[in-house]
Amino acid sequence: MARDAILALNAGSSSVKFALFGGDGLEPAAHGEVEGIDAAAHFLARAPDGTSLADRRFPAGTRFAAVLDALLGFVADHLGGDRLGAVGHRVVHGGTIFDRPVRVTDAVLDALDALTPLAPLHQPHNLAPIRAIAASRPELPQVACFDTAFHHGMPVLATSFALPRDLTEAGIRRYGFHGLSYEFIARRLRDLAPKLAAGRVIAAHLGNGASLCAMAAGRSVDTTMGFTALDGLMMGTRSGSLDPGAVLHLITQRGMTAAAVEDLLYHRSGLLGVSGISNDVRTLLASADPHAAEAIDLFVFRIARETGALAAVLGGLDGFVFTAGIGEHAAAVREAVCDRLGWLGARLDRAANARGAGLISTPDSRLALWVIPTDEEAMIARHTQEILRG
């Protein structure tokens, strides 16, 4: 009997990551990405064991809809006797309206489009594949899953800026992002360490985009990203928190336009800006340039500083979880962070950390230290299946 499969799409400005899941248990069937969709697209697909399933390059100028159609064609061929039941999408911003995943309709799509001013560098790219699939396969159900939804339950104090109320009511507030990743970590922690999951935990999503989330009993109570995904931690190319007076200075005293400031803060700052070398932690850790070391040191310092603030919000801390590209793979960064968290009772098992174990704290550590791989696509697939089942 044919089974329904779920395709999870995570679309960015120049690439689309995807994962295909089959059956009621959402078994991984394939994953991959389309790179260079703004130039000459390159489609790669792999089996769960890493075996190559497809490797196709498209001529420069190939329309996005045609590339996406090729991806859906691969899915249909790969499924054999099964069928594609729905497509789930990561959508960065759900605003104050969408506090949970939702099936996409024309009205929903219009509402998401209206949120573009809140995430101009992300929202249009998230919505593009939804529109393309709706045009080519209108009968195929689609589900939008929001990066902001996990943080909807944060207390008012954690969402508020000290601005006039009319601006707050107009939507200028703290939303938080990386919610699909944090939701996955919260659920996974319940399986790995249920007692800790019921306590006070900070999860660190450390990748090219980076943030922290303070969780009490698996629920978000505060996070470092705010109105945009630019706030909080220093990141690969993003500045993180910055005195707003510095932005005013760049505009009024240095003559920069708003577009130039946006480019500076989103694309030329962070690890890249401080090091002058790269936004890739692997490159910086391998470099003998003192500016590379300074960039790593500042990254770690900002993580420790924000951890202190979130620990205060939680009224103490029981555990710290590393996840995402840097958090999962950069042992040297984890070690440096844990050394700075010694005042909270963190004691790192350096051998466990070096070999990439899950639990990396010593038995006498007051703070449980974990490394847990995140899987946003699996979270999207799970939500999509739940929506289909009503």
C-alpha positions as CSV (number, residue, x, y, z in Angstrom):
1,M,0.0,0.0,0.0
2,A,1.3,3.4,-0.9
3,R,2.5,5.6,2.0
4,D,2.6,9.4,2.2
5,A,6.0,11.0,2.4
6,I,6.9,14.4,3.7
7,L,9.3,16.8,2.0
8,A,10.8,19.5,4.3
9,L,12.3,22.6,2.6
10,N,14.6,25.2,4.3
11,A,15.1,28.0,1.8
12,G,17.7,30.7,2.0
13,S,18.9,33.5,-0.3
14,S,21.0,31.3,-2.6
15,S,20.3,27.7,-1.5
16,V,17.5,25.3,-0.5
17,K,18.2,22.5,1.9
18,F,15.7,19.6,1.8
19,A,15.0,16.4,3.6
20,L,12.6,13.6,2.6
21,F,10.9,11.5,5.2
22,G,8.8,8.4,4.6
23,G,6.0,6.5,6.4
24,D,4.2,7.1,9.7
25,G,7.5,7.0,11.5
26,L,9.0,9.7,9.4
27,E,12.0,7.6,8.5
28,P,14.8,9.6,6.7
29,A,14.7,8.7,3.0
30,A,17.0,11.4,1.4
31,H,18.5,14.8,2.0
32,G,20.5,17.4,0.2
33,E,20.4,20.9,-1.1
34,V,20.3,23.1,-4.2
35,E,23.2,25.5,-4.1
36,G,23.7,28.6,-6.2
37,I,20.1,29.2,-7.1
38,D,20.9,32.8,-7.8
39,A,23.5,31.9,-10.4
40,A,24.1,28.4,-11.8
41,A,22.2,26.0,-9.6
42,H,23.7,22.7,-8.4
43,F,21.4,20.0,-7.1
44,L,22.8,17.4,-4.7
45,A,20.9,14.5,-3.0
46,R,22.2,11.9,-0.7
47,A,20.8,8.8,1.0
48,P,20.7,8.7,4.8
49,D,24.1,6.8,4.8
50,G,25.7,9.6,2.7
51,T,25.6,7.8,-0.6
52,S,25.1,10.1,-3.6
53,L,21.7,9.8,-5.2
54,A,21.8,12.8,-7.5
55,D,24.3,15.4,-8.7
56,R,23.0,17.8,-11.3
57,R,24.1,21.2,-12.5
58,F,21.8,23.7,-14.2
59,P,22.8,26.3,-16.8
60,A,23.2,29.8,-15.5
61,G,19.9,31.7,-15.6
62,T,17.7,28.6,-15.1
63,R,14.5,29.8,-13.4
64,F,14.0,28.9,-9.8
65,A,10.7,27.2,-10.6
66,A,12.4,24.9,-13.0
67,V,15.1,23.9,-10.5
68,L,12.4,23.3,-7.8
69,D,10.4,21.2,-10.4
70,A,13.5,19.0,-10.9
71,L,13.8,18.5,-7.1
72,L,10.1,17.4,-7.0
73,G,10.8,15.1,-9.9
74,F,13.7,13.5,-8.0
75,V,11.4,13.0,-5.0
76,A,8.7,11.3,-7.1
77,D,11.3,9.0,-8.7
78,H,13.0,8.2,-5.4
79,L,9.7,7.4,-3.6
80,G,8.8,4.6,-6.0
81,G,5.5,3.2,-5.0
82,D,5.0,5.8,-2.3
83,R,3.7,9.3,-2.9
84,L,4.5,12.8,-1.7
85,G,1.8,13.7,0.8
86,A,2.9,17.3,1.7
87,V,5.7,19.8,1.7
88,G,6.7,21.6,4.9
89,H,8.6,24.9,4.8
90,R,10.7,26.8,7.3
91,V,9.4,30.4,7.5
92,V,11.5,32.7,9.5
93,H,8.8,35.1,10.7
94,G,5.3,34.4,11.9
95,G,4.9,37.8,13.5
96,T,2.3,38.0,16.4
97,I,-0.3,36.1,14.3
98,F,1.2,32.6,13.8
99,D,2.1,30.9,17.1
100,R,2.1,27.4,15.6
101,P,2.5,25.7,12.1
102,V,-0.3,26.3,9.7
103,R,-1.5,24.9,6.4
104,V,-0.8,27.4,3.6
105,T,-3.8,29.0,1.9
106,D,-3.9,32.1,-0.2
107,A,-5.0,34.1,2.9
108,V,-2.1,32.7,4.9
109,L,0.4,33.5,2.1
110,D,-0.9,37.1,1.9
111,A,-0.4,37.4,5.7
112,L,3.1,36.0,5.6
113,D,3.9,38.3,2.7
114,A,2.8,41.3,4.8
115,L,5.4,40.3,7.4
116,T,8.3,40.8,4.9
117,P,9.3,44.2,6.3
118,L,10.1,42.4,9.6
119,A,12.5,40.0,7.9
120,P,13.3,41.5,4.5
121,L,16.4,39.4,4.0
122,H,14.7,36.0,4.8
123,Q,10.9,36.1,4.3
124,P,10.9,36.5,0.5
125,H,13.2,33.5,0.1
126,N,11.1,31.4,2.4
127,L,8.0,32.2,0.5
128,A,9.4,31.7,-3.0
129,P,9.2,27.9,-3.0
130,I,5.7,28.0,-1.5
131,R,4.5,30.1,-4.4
132,A,6.3,28.0,-7.0
133,I,4.9,24.7,-5.7
134,A,1.4,26.2,-5.4
135,A,1.6,27.3,-9.1
136,S,2.9,23.9,-10.4
137,R,1.2,21.5,-8.0
138,P,-1.8,23.3,-6.5
139,E,-3.2,20.0,-5.2
140,L,-0.2,19.4,-3.0
141,P,-0.7,20.4,0.7
142,Q,1.9,22.8,2.1
143,V,2.6,23.7,5.7
144,A,4.4,26.8,7.0
145,C,6.6,26.2,10.2
146,F,7.8,29.3,11.9
147,D,11.2,30.1,13.5
148,T,9.4,32.5,15.8
149,A,6.6,30.2,17.1
150,F,8.7,28.4,19.8
151,H,9.2,31.8,21.5
152,H,5.6,32.9,21.5
153,G,5.1,32.0,25.1
154,M,7.9,34.2,26.4
155,P,6.9,36.6,29.1
156,V,5.9,40.2,28.1
157,L,9.0,41.5,29.8
158,A,11.2,39.4,27.6
159,T,9.5,40.6,24.4
160,S,9.4,44.3,25.2
161,F,11.6,47.2,24.1
162,A,11.5,50.4,26.1
163,L,9.7,52.2,23.3
164,P,6.5,54.2,23.2
165,R,3.5,51.8,23.3
166,D,2.2,52.7,19.8
167,L,5.4,51.3,18.4
168,T,5.2,48.2,20.4
169,E,1.6,47.7,19.3
170,A,2.8,48.2,15.7
171,G,4.9,45.1,16.1
172,I,8.3,46.5,17.1
173,R,9.1,44.0,19.8
174,R,11.4,41.0,20.4
175,Y,10.3,37.8,18.6
176,G,13.3,35.4,18.8
177,F,14.4,33.0,16.1
178,H,16.0,29.6,15.6
179,G,12.8,28.3,17.1
180,L,12.6,25.1,15.1
181,S,16.1,24.2,16.2
182,Y,15.3,24.9,19.9
183,E,12.0,23.0,19.7
184,F,13.9,20.0,18.4
185,I,16.5,20.2,21.1
186,A,13.8,20.6,23.8
187,R,12.1,17.4,22.6
188,R,15.4,15.5,22.2
189,L,16.6,16.5,25.7
190,R,13.4,14.9,27.1
191,D,14.6,11.6,25.6
192,L,18.2,11.9,26.6
193,A,18.0,13.5,30.1
194,P,14.4,13.9,31.2
195,K,15.2,15.3,34.6
196,L,17.4,18.0,33.0
197,A,14.8,18.8,30.4
198,A,12.4,19.6,33.2
199,G,14.8,22.1,34.7
200,R,16.6,25.3,33.6
201,V,18.6,24.9,30.4
202,I,20.4,27.3,28.0
203,A,20.6,25.9,24.4
204,A,23.3,27.5,22.2
205,H,22.5,27.3,18.4
206,L,26.0,28.2,17.2
207,G,26.3,28.4,13.4
208,N,26.8,31.1,10.8
209,G,23.7,32.5,12.5
210,A,24.0,32.1,16.3
211,S,21.8,32.6,19.3
212,L,21.0,31.3,22.8
213,C,17.7,30.3,24.2
214,A,16.8,30.1,27.9
215,M,14.3,27.2,28.5
216,A,12.4,26.4,31.7
217,A,10.8,22.9,31.5
218,G,11.3,22.9,27.8
219,R,9.7,26.2,27.1
220,S,11.4,29.4,25.8
221,V,11.5,32.2,28.4
222,D,14.1,34.4,26.8
223,T,16.4,34.4,23.8
224,T,19.2,36.5,22.4
225,M,17.8,37.3,19.0
226,G,15.1,40.0,19.1
227,F,13.2,42.1,16.5
228,T,15.5,40.6,13.8
229,A,18.0,37.8,13.4
230,L,20.7,40.4,13.7
231,D,20.5,40.9,17.4
232,G,22.3,39.1,20.2
233,L,25.5,37.0,19.7
234,M,28.3,37.9,17.3
235,M,27.8,35.6,14.3
236,G,29.6,34.6,11.1
237,T,29.0,37.8,9.2
238,R,26.5,39.6,11.5
239,S,27.5,42.0,14.3
240,G,25.0,40.9,16.9
241,S,24.0,43.4,19.6
242,L,25.2,46.9,18.8
243,D,24.6,50.2,20.5
244,P,21.9,51.9,18.4
245,G,23.9,55.1,18.7
246,A,26.6,53.5,16.6
247,V,24.1,53.0,13.8
248,L,23.1,56.7,14.1
249,H,26.7,57.7,14.0
250,L,27.4,55.6,10.8
251,I,24.5,57.4,9.1
252,T,24.9,61.0,10.4
253,Q,28.6,61.3,10.8
254,R,30.0,58.8,8.2
255,G,27.4,59.4,5.6
256,M,26.4,55.8,5.2
257,T,23.0,55.0,3.7
258,A,20.5,52.6,5.4
259,A,21.3,50.0,2.7
260,A,25.1,50.4,3.3
261,V,24.6,50.0,7.1
262,E,22.4,46.9,6.5
263,D,25.1,45.4,4.3
264,L,27.8,46.2,6.9
265,L,25.9,44.6,9.8
266,Y,24.5,41.6,8.0
267,H,27.3,40.7,5.6
268,R,30.7,42.3,6.6
269,S,30.8,42.1,10.4
270,G,30.9,39.2,13.0
271,L,33.8,36.7,12.7
272,L,34.5,37.9,9.2
273,G,34.7,41.5,10.1
274,V,36.8,41.1,13.2
275,S,39.2,38.6,11.7
276,G,39.4,40.1,8.2
277,I,39.9,36.5,7.1
278,S,36.8,34.4,7.1
279,N,33.4,33.7,8.7
280,D,34.3,30.0,9.0
281,V,35.4,28.9,12.4
282,R,37.5,26.1,11.0
283,T,39.5,28.5,9.0
284,L,40.0,30.8,11.9
285,L,41.0,28.0,14.3
286,A,43.7,26.9,11.8
287,S,45.1,30.4,11.2
288,A,48.1,31.8,13.0
289,D,46.9,35.3,12.4
290,P,46.3,37.0,15.8
291,H,43.1,38.6,14.3
292,A,41.7,35.2,13.8
293,A,42.3,34.3,17.5
294,E,40.8,37.7,18.5
295,A,37.6,36.9,16.5
296,I,37.2,33.5,18.2
297,D,37.9,35.0,21.6
298,L,35.2,37.7,21.1
299,F,32.7,35.1,19.9
300,V,33.3,33.1,23.1
301,F,33.2,36.2,25.3
302,R,29.8,37.2,23.9
303,I,28.4,33.7,24.4
304,A,29.6,33.7,28.0
305,R,28.3,37.2,28.6
306,E,24.8,36.4,27.2
307,T,24.8,33.2,29.2
308,G,25.2,35.1,32.4
309,A,22.2,37.3,31.5
310,L,20.0,34.3,30.6
311,A,21.0,32.4,33.8
312,A,19.8,35.5,35.7
313,V,16.5,35.3,33.9
314,L,16.1,31.6,34.7
315,G,17.1,32.2,38.4
316,G,20.0,29.7,38.0
317,L,21.1,27.1,35.5
318,D,21.1,23.3,35.4
319,G,22.4,22.6,31.9
320,F,23.9,24.0,28.8
321,V,23.4,22.4,25.3
322,F,25.6,23.1,22.2
323,T,24.1,22.6,18.8
324,A,24.3,23.6,15.1
325,G,27.5,23.6,13.0
326,I,29.9,25.3,15.4
327,G,28.3,23.9,18.5
328,E,28.3,20.4,17.2
329,H,31.8,20.3,15.6
330,A,34.1,22.9,17.1
331,A,35.5,21.2,20.2
332,A,37.9,24.1,20.8
333,V,35.0,26.6,20.9
334,R,33.0,24.4,23.3
335,E,36.1,24.1,25.6
336,A,36.6,27.9,25.6
337,V,32.9,28.5,26.4
338,C,32.8,25.9,29.2
339,D,36.0,27.4,30.7
340,R,34.2,30.7,31.0
341,L,31.2,29.1,32.6
342,G,33.2,27.7,35.5
343,W,31.6,30.2,37.8
344,L,28.3,28.5,37.1
345,G,29.7,25.1,38.1
346,A,30.6,23.9,34.6
347,R,33.3,21.2,34.6
348,L,34.3,19.9,31.2
349,D,35.3,16.4,30.5
350,R,38.0,17.4,28.0
351,A,38.5,13.9,26.6
352,A,34.7,13.5,26.0
353,N,34.6,16.9,24.4
354,A,37.5,16.1,22.1
355,R,35.9,12.9,20.8
356,G,32.5,14.6,20.3
357,A,30.5,12.7,22.9
358,G,27.0,13.7,23.8
359,L,27.5,14.3,27.5
360,I,30.7,16.3,27.9
361,S,30.6,17.3,31.6
362,T,32.4,15.5,34.4
363,P,30.4,13.6,37.1
364,D,31.1,16.4,39.6
365,S,30.0,19.2,37.3
366,R,27.1,21.3,38.7
367,L,26.1,22.1,35.2
368,A,25.2,19.3,32.8
369,L,27.0,20.0,29.5
370,W,25.6,18.4,26.3
371,V,26.3,18.3,22.6
372,I,23.0,17.5,20.7
373,P,22.8,17.6,16.9
374,T,19.8,19.7,15.8
375,D,17.5,18.7,12.9
376,E,15.2,21.5,11.8
377,E,14.0,19.5,8.8
378,A,12.9,16.7,11.0
379,M,11.0,19.2,13.1
380,I,9.3,20.6,10.0
381,A,8.3,17.1,8.9
382,R,6.8,16.3,12.2
383,H,4.8,19.4,12.3
384,T,3.7,18.9,8.7
385,Q,2.5,15.4,9.5
386,E,0.6,16.6,12.5
387,I,-1.2,19.3,10.5
388,L,-2.2,16.7,7.9
389,R,-3.6,14.5,10.6
390,G,-5.7,17.4,11.9
